[in-house]
C-alpha cells in the first residue's frame, strides 16, 4: 500500500444522527479500533444542521428518536430542530467524539482493494484531495441529497414576480411577515411550515395535489413527565421508550389490518377543529394508511391556523405559475408573494459516493440487500438506514449491535474481510423493491437505484421492528456471510 495514504481501522461517513450513534457503539464495544468520522458539512448534526426552515421539528417522539444510551430529558417529546441539534452536540461532547470528526470532508469515491483488503477513499477537504484507507466502511450519510431537494418543473415558473424557495435551502434573511405565502406540498414539511408561517404572514395557503394522512397529538407526554418525578430520568426514559415502541408497532399493525377503523379517530380529531366538510375535501387521502408515512400535527396547530383564518388549503392540480401566484386547473387563482416548494426530497444511494472494486464500478441496483444493511458481493461495507413507519433510531441501534457482533466475530476468527454472498439456492429467488408496500413519491422515484430485496432471509429489508430485531440478532455466521 502507498505509505502516504492515511490508514485507520474504520471510517464512518456522516456525523448526523446515524453517524454519532455508530461512533458511540464503536467506542463502547471496540475501543481498540481506530476510526475517523468524515462529515461533508461544516458542522455536525446532519439533517438537523441542514434544515433551517420555520418550525422545523421532529415528527417522531424523542423517547424513540433519541438514543437509548442518552435519555431525552426535555419537557417536549416532539422537539424543535434546534433542541435536537443541541442534543446531538451534547452527545458528541459527552462521548469525546470531536477529536474523531473531520468537518468539510466530502467522500467522492471508495475503491475496494483486494490486495490490501481495504477501502481506499478519495476525499475532498479544505486543503484539497486526501486519501484514506480503512478496513471497514460505515455509511451514515443518509438517504437524500443534501445539495438539493426534489424540484419538479412547474409551467410558468419564470413568470412569477415574487420569491420561490425550497425548504432545504431556506434563506436566512427571508421575512414572510405580512406576505401572502403559498406552500406547495402535503407532507411533513408542508404541514410543519404552514402553521409556523401563519403566525406572521398575512395568509398561508397549502396547495396540495392530494391529501396525506395526519394525526393530531400533544407535543408534551404527560405520563413521561409524571414518571420523571416519581422514578427519575433514566427509569422514566426506559419505560416510556418501551411503551412507545410497542404503541408504534401496534398502531402500524392496526392500520394495515383494519384501515377503516384506524382512520376514524384520525378524522374525528380533525373534524373537531375544522369540521367535516374541510376534512372530507382536504384531509381524506385516496390511499390506505401507511402506504405513505403518517404525518404528525402537534397540538393540531395546522388545523387551528385553518380554523382561525390564518391558513387555508387548496386541493387540486397546478396549471401554471402566474405573475402574482398560481392558477389551478380548476381556474382558481391563488395569490402569492412567496411560493415555497415543499415538494420533497431527492434521494441518493450511499451519499453519492462512487463505489468500485478494483476500479470496476459497483451498480448497487444489481445487488441484493443483506438484512437491509449490506449488499451482496460487496465486502466490509455497512449502511445505516432507519424505519420509515417508526422512529429512525430504533432500527439504527439494532444495526449497530449487529455491526458490533460482526466485528467481534471477525476478531475471533482472525478475519479481515466479510462479504454477503448469494448461495446457490438464492440465485433464482424472486426479487422485489428494496422497501415494499410504499407509494411515497420520493421513495418510488429512487427505488430502481437501490438493491433488490429477496423472498427469504437474510435477503430481506423488513420495516416491522420485531422482525428486524430477530433478523439482526440472529448469529452472524449464517452461511451467507463469508469470512476471509
LINURCOR-V768238 format. One record per residue. N is the residue number from 1. RES is the residue in three letters. OMEGA is omega in degrees with one decimal (* if undefined). D_LAST is the distance of its C-alpha to the last C-alpha in whole Angstrom. Layout:
N|RES|OMEGA|D_LAST, N|RES|OMEGA|D_LAST
//
This chain:
1|UNK|175.4|19, 2|UNK|-174.5|23, 3|UNK|178.4|24, 4|UNK|177.8|26, 5|UNK|175.9|24, 6|UNK|-176.6|24, 7|UNK|170.8|20, 8|UNK|179.5|19, 9|UNK|-174.8|16, 10|UNK|167.4|18, 11|UNK|172.6|20, 12|UNK|-179.4|22, 13|UNK|-179.3|24, 14|UNK|178.2|28, 15|UNK|173.9|30, 16|UNK|-178.3|32, 17|UNK|-176.7|32, 18|UNK|-176.8|28, 19|UNK|179.1|27, 20|UNK|177.8|29, 21|UNK|179.5|28, 22|UNK|-179.7|24, 23|UNK|177.6|25, 24|UNK|178.8|27, 25|UNK|-178.0|24, 26|UNK|178.9|22, 27|UNK|-176.5|24, 28|UNK|-170.8|25, 29|UNK|179.6|22, 30|UNK|-173.5|20, 31|UNK|-179.3|23, 32|UNK|-178.1|21, 33|UNK|175.8|19, 34|UNK|178.6|21, 35|UNK|171.5|22, 36|UNK|175.8|24, 37|UNK|-179.0|26, 38|UNK|-177.0|27, 39|UNK|-177.2|30, 40|UNK|-177.8|32, 41|UNK|-177.2|35, 42|UNK|176.0|38, 43|UNK|178.3|37, 44|UNK|174.6|35, 45|UNK|177.0|36, 46|UNK|-180.0|34, 47|UNK|-171.7|36, 48|UNK|169.8|39, 49|UNK|-176.7|40, 50|UNK|-173.3|40, 51|UNK|-178.2|42, 52|UNK|-176.9|46, 53|UNK|-176.4|48, 54|UNK|175.5|51, 55|UNK|-176.0|50, 56|UNK|-174.9|46, 57|UNK|174.4|45, 58|UNK|169.9|42, 59|UNK|170.0|43, 60|UNK|179.6|41, 61|UNK|-175.1|42, 62|UNK|173.8|40, 63|UNK|176.4|40, 64|UNK|175.2|37, 65|UNK|174.5|36, 66|UNK|-177.4|36, 67|UNK|175.6|33, 68|UNK|-178.1|33, 69|UNK|179.5|33, 70|UNK|-175.7|36, 71|UNK|173.7|39, 72|UNK|-172.8|41, 73|UNK|179.7|45, 74|UNK|-176.6|47, 75|UNK|-176.1|50, 76|UNK|177.5|49, 77|UNK|169.8|46, 78|UNK|-164.7|46, 79|UNK|175.0|45, 80|UNK|177.1|46, 81|UNK|179.8|44, 82|UNK|-180.0|45, 83|UNK|179.4|45, 84|UNK|178.2|41, 85|UNK|176.4|40, 86|UNK|179.3|42, 87|UNK|179.7|40, 88|UNK|179.0|37, 89|UNK|174.4|38, 90|UNK|179.5|39, 91|UNK|177.5|35, 92|UNK|-179.3|34, 93|UNK|-176.2|37, 94|UNK|-178.5|36, 95|UNK|173.8|32, 96|UNK|-178.7|33, 97|UNK|-176.6|31, 98|UNK|-178.4|33, 99|UNK|179.0|32, 100|UNK|-170.6|28, 101|UNK|175.1|30, 102|UNK|-176.0|31, 103|UNK|178.3|33, 104|UNK|179.1|34, 105|UNK|178.2|31, 106|UNK|177.8|30, 107|UNK|-178.3|27, 108|UNK|-176.9|27, 109|UNK|176.9|24, 110|UNK|-178.4|20, 111|UNK|178.9|19, 112|UNK|176.9|15, 113|UNK|180.0|14, 114|UNK|-179.5|11, 115|UNK|-178.1|13, 116|UNK|-178.4|13, 117|UNK|-174.9|10, 118|UNK|166.2|13, 119|UNK|175.5|16, 120|UNK|-174.8|19, 121|UNK|171.1|22, 122|UNK|-170.8|25, 123|UNK|172.6|28, 124|UNK|-178.2|31, 125|UNK|-178.7|33, 126|UNK|-178.0|37, 127|UNK|-178.7|36, 128|UNK|-177.1|35, 129|UNK|176.0|31, 130|UNK|174.3|29, 131|UNK|-179.2|25, 132|UNK|176.5|22, 133|UNK|177.2|19, 134|UNK|177.4|16, 135|UNK|-177.3|13, 136|UNK|-177.6|14, 137|UNK|179.7|17, 138|UNK|-177.8|19, 139|UNK|178.5|22, 140|UNK|-174.9|25, 141|UNK|-178.7|27, 142|UNK|-173.5|29, 143|UNK|177.0|30, 144|UNK|-175.2|33, 145|UNK|179.3|35, 146|UNK|-177.1|36, 147|UNK|-175.3|38, 148|UNK|173.8|40, 149|UNK|177.5|41, 150|UNK|-176.8|42, 151|UNK|177.6|45, 152|UNK|177.8|47, 153|UNK|175.2|50, 154|UNK|177.7|53, 155|UNK|175.6|56, 156|UNK|-175.4|59, 157|UNK|-176.2|56, 158|UNK|-179.4|58, 159|UNK|-175.0|61, 160|UNK|-174.5|61, 161|UNK|179.9|63, 162|UNK|-179.2|61, 163|UNK|173.6|57, 164|UNK|-178.4|54, 165|UNK|170.9|51, 166|UNK|-176.9|48, 167|UNK|-177.7|47, 168|UNK|175.9|43, 169|UNK|-175.2|45, 170|UNK|-179.8|48, 171|UNK|-178.3|51, 172|UNK|-175.8|52, 173|UNK|-179.7|55, 174|UNK|179.5|56, 175|UNK|-178.2|59, 176|UNK|-178.4|60, 177|UNK|177.2|63, 178|UNK|-176.5|65, 179|UNK|173.4|64, 180|UNK|-175.1|63, 181|UNK|171.9|59, 182|UNK|175.1|57, 183|UNK|179.5|54, 184|UNK|179.5|52, 185|UNK|-179.4|50, 186|UNK|-178.1|49, 187|UNK|-174.2|46, 188|UNK|-179.0|45, 189|UNK|179.5|46, 190|UNK|-176.9|49, 191|UNK|174.8|50, 192|UNK|-175.0|49, 193|UNK|-171.3|51, 194|UNK|-179.6|54, 195|UNK|179.0|56, 196|UNK|179.5|55, 197|UNK|-176.2|57, 198|UNK|-179.7|59, 199|UNK|-175.0|60, 200|UNK|179.8|62, 201|UNK|177.4|62, 202|UNK|177.8|65, 203|UNK|175.8|63, 204|UNK|178.9|60, 205|UNK|174.4|59, 206|UNK|179.9|56, 207|UNK|-177.1|56, 208|UNK|176.3|53, 209|UNK|179.1|53, 210|UNK|-176.0|52, 211|UNK|172.1|52, 212|UNK|172.1|49, 213|UNK|177.9|49, 214|UNK|179.3|49, 215|UNK|177.0|50, 216|UNK|176.5|52, 217|UNK|179.6|51, 218|UNK|175.6|52, 219|UNK|176.5|50, 220|UNK|179.2|51, 221|UNK|-175.3|49, 222|UNK|180.0|52, 223|UNK|178.8|51, 224|UNK|-179.4|48, 225|UNK|176.5|51, 226|UNK|-179.6|53, 227|UNK|179.1|50, 228|UNK|-180.0|49, 229|UNK|-175.2|53, 230|UNK|-171.5|52, 231|UNK|178.1|49, 232|UNK|-174.2|47, 233|UNK|-173.4|45, 234|UNK|-178.0|42, 235|UNK|178.1|43, 236|UNK|179.2|45, 237|UNK|-179.0|42, 238|UNK|-178.1|39, 239|UNK|-177.5|42, 240|UNK|178.6|43, 241|UNK|178.7|39, 242|UNK|178.0|39, 243|UNK|-177.0|42, 244|UNK|175.9|41, 245|UNK|179.1|38, 246|UNK|-177.0|39, 247|UNK|179.8|42, 248|UNK|-178.1|40, 249|UNK|178.3|38, 250|UNK|179.3|42, 251|UNK|179.4|43, 252|UNK|179.1|41, 253|UNK|178.9|41, 254|UNK|-178.6|45, 255|UNK|-176.3|45, 256|UNK|-176.7|43, 257|UNK|179.5|45, 258|UNK|-173.3|48, 259|UNK|-178.4|48, 260|UNK|178.7|52, 261|UNK|179.9|52, 262|UNK|-176.3|50, 263|UNK|-168.1|52, 264|UNK|-179.8|55, 265|UNK|175.4|55, 266|UNK|-178.3|53, 267|UNK|-179.4|56, 268|UNK|-178.4|58, 269|UNK|177.4|57, 270|UNK|-177.2|58, 271|UNK|178.1|61, 272|UNK|-176.0|62, 273|UNK|-172.4|62, 274|UNK|178.1|63, 275|UNK|-174.8|64, 276|UNK|-175.3|63, 277|UNK|178.7|64, 278|UNK|179.8|62, 279|UNK|-177.2|59, 280|UNK|-177.3|60, 281|UNK|-168.4|60, 282|UNK|-176.1|57, 283|UNK|176.4|55, 284|UNK|-175.7|54, 285|UNK|178.5|51, 286|UNK|-179.5|51, 287|UNK|-179.0|48, 288|UNK|179.9|47, 289|UNK|177.9|45, 290|UNK|160.9|42, 291|UNK|170.0|41, 292|UNK|-175.8|41, 293|UNK|176.4|41, 294|UNK|-177.6|44, 295|UNK|-178.7|45, 296|UNK|174.5|47, 297|UNK|-177.4|50, 298|UNK|176.7|51, 299|UNK|179.6|54, 300|UNK|-171.6|55, 301|UNK|177.9|56, 302|UNK|-175.1|56, 303|UNK|175.0|58, 304|UNK|177.2|61, 305|UNK|177.6|61, 306|UNK|-179.1|62, 307|UNK|-176.5|64, 308|UNK|177.0|66, 309|UNK|178.6|66, 310|UNK|-178.8|64, 311|UNK|175.7|61, 312|UNK|179.8|61, 313|UNK|172.1|59, 314|UNK|-179.3|59, 315|UNK|-179.7|58, 316|UNK|-176.5|57, 317|UNK|177.7|56, 318|UNK|175.2|57, 319|UNK|-176.9|59, 320|UNK|164.3|59, 321|UNK|175.9|59, 322|UNK|177.9|63, 323|UNK|-171.1|65, 324|UNK|179.0|65, 325|UNK|-178.5|62, 326|UNK|167.3|61, 327|UNK|179.8|63, 328|UNK|177.8|61, 329|UNK|176.0|62, 330|UNK|-175.6|64, 331|UNK|-179.3|66, 332|UNK|175.8|66, 333|UNK|179.1|66, 334|UNK|-176.4|63, 335|UNK|-179.3|65, 336|UNK|167.2|62, 337|UNK|178.6|62, 338|UNK|174.3|58, 339|UNK|178.3|56, 340|UNK|-178.8|52, 341|UNK|177.9|50, 342|UNK|-168.9|48, 343|UNK|170.1|46, 344|UNK|-176.2|42, 345|UNK|170.6|39, 346|UNK|-174.2|37, 347|UNK|176.3|34, 348|UNK|178.2|31, 349|UNK|174.4|27, 350|UNK|171.3|25, 351|UNK|179.6|28, 352|UNK|177.1|28, 353|UNK|174.9|26, 354|UNK|-179.3|25, 355|UNK|177.3|21, 356|UNK|173.7|20, 357|UNK|-177.8|16, 358|UNK|179.4|17, 359|UNK|179.3|21, 360|UNK|-176.5|21, 361|UNK|174.8|22, 362|UNK|172.8|21, 363|UNK|-174.6|23, 364|UNK|178.4|22, 365|UNK|178.4|25, 366|UNK|179.7|23, 367|UNK|174.1|20, 368|UNK|-179.1|21, 369|UNK|172.9|20, 370|UNK|178.8|18, 371|UNK|179.7|20, 372|UNK|-175.8|22, 373|UNK|-176.7|20, 374|UNK|-169.4|17, 375|UNK|-179.5|17, 376|UNK|176.3|15, 377|UNK|-178.0|13, 378|UNK|-174.5|13, 379|UNK|166.8|10, 380|UNK|-179.5|11, 381|UNK|177.6|15, 382|UNK|179.8|17, 383|UNK|175.9|21, 384|UNK|175.2|23, 385|UNK|-177.5|26, 386|UNK|178.4|29, 387|UNK|171.5|31, 388|UNK|-177.3|34, 389|UNK|-179.5|36, 390|UNK|-178.0|36, 391|UNK|-178.1|35, 392|UNK|-170.9|32, 393|UNK|-179.8|31, 394|UNK|178.6|31, 395|UNK|178.8|28, 396|UNK|-176.1|26, 397|UNK|171.7|26, 398|UNK|179.2|25, 399|UNK|-176.5|22, 400|UNK|175.8|22, 401|UNK|175.2|21, 402|UNK|-179.5|19, 403|UNK|178.9|17, 404|UNK|177.9|18, 405|UNK|179.4|16, 406|UNK|178.7|13, 407|UNK|178.0|13, 408|UNK|-179.9|14, 409|UNK|175.3|12, 410|UNK|178.5|9, 411|UNK|-178.6|11, 412|UNK|-178.5|12, 413|UNK|-174.3|9, 414|UNK|-177.4|8, 415|UNK|175.5|5, 416|UNK|-177.7|6, 417|UNK|172.7|5, 418|UNK|-174.1|6, 419|UNK|171.0|9, 420|UNK|-176.6|12, 421|UNK|176.9|12, 422|UNK|176.5|16, 423|UNK|-179.3|16, 424|UNK|-178.3|19, 425|UNK|179.2|22, 426|UNK|-171.2|21, 427|UNK|-174.6|22, 428|UNK|-178.8|26, 429|UNK|178.5|26, 430|UNK|-176.1|29, 431|UNK|179.8|28, 432|UNK|-178.7|30, 433|UNK|-177.2|30, 434|UNK|172.3|28, 435|UNK|-176.5|30, 436|UNK|170.4|33, 437|UNK|172.9|37, 438|UNK|178.4|37, 439|UNK|179.1|40, 440|UNK|-175.3|40, 441|UNK|-176.4|41, 442|UNK|177.2|38, 443|UNK|-177.9|35, 444|UNK|-179.3|37, 445|UNK|-171.4|37, 446|UNK|-169.3|33, 447|UNK|-178.4|32, 448|UNK|179.3|31, 449|UNK|-175.1|29, 450|UNK|177.5|27, 451|UNK|175.2|24, 452|UNK|173.2|25, 453|UNK|-179.3|25, 454|UNK|-178.1|25, 455|UNK|-178.5|27, 456|UNK|174.0|25, 457|UNK|1.8|22, 458|UNK|-175.6|20, 459|UNK|-177.3|21, 460|UNK|-177.0|24, 461|UNK|-173.8|25, 462|UNK|176.0|28, 463|UNK|177.5|31, 464|UNK|-170.5|32, 465|UNK|-177.8|31, 466|UNK|179.3|31, 467|UNK|179.2|29, 468|UNK|179.9|26, 469|UNK|178.2|26, 470|UNK|-178.1|26, 471|UNK|-174.7|23, 472|UNK|177.4|21, 473|UNK|176.8|22, 474|UNK|178.6|20, 475|UNK|-176.2|17, 476|UNK|176.0|14, 477|UNK|-172.4|12, 478|UNK|-178.4|15, 479|UNK|177.9|13, 480|UNK|176.9|13, 481|UNK|179.5|10, 482|UNK|178.9|7, 483|UNK|-179.7|4, 484|UNK|*|0
//
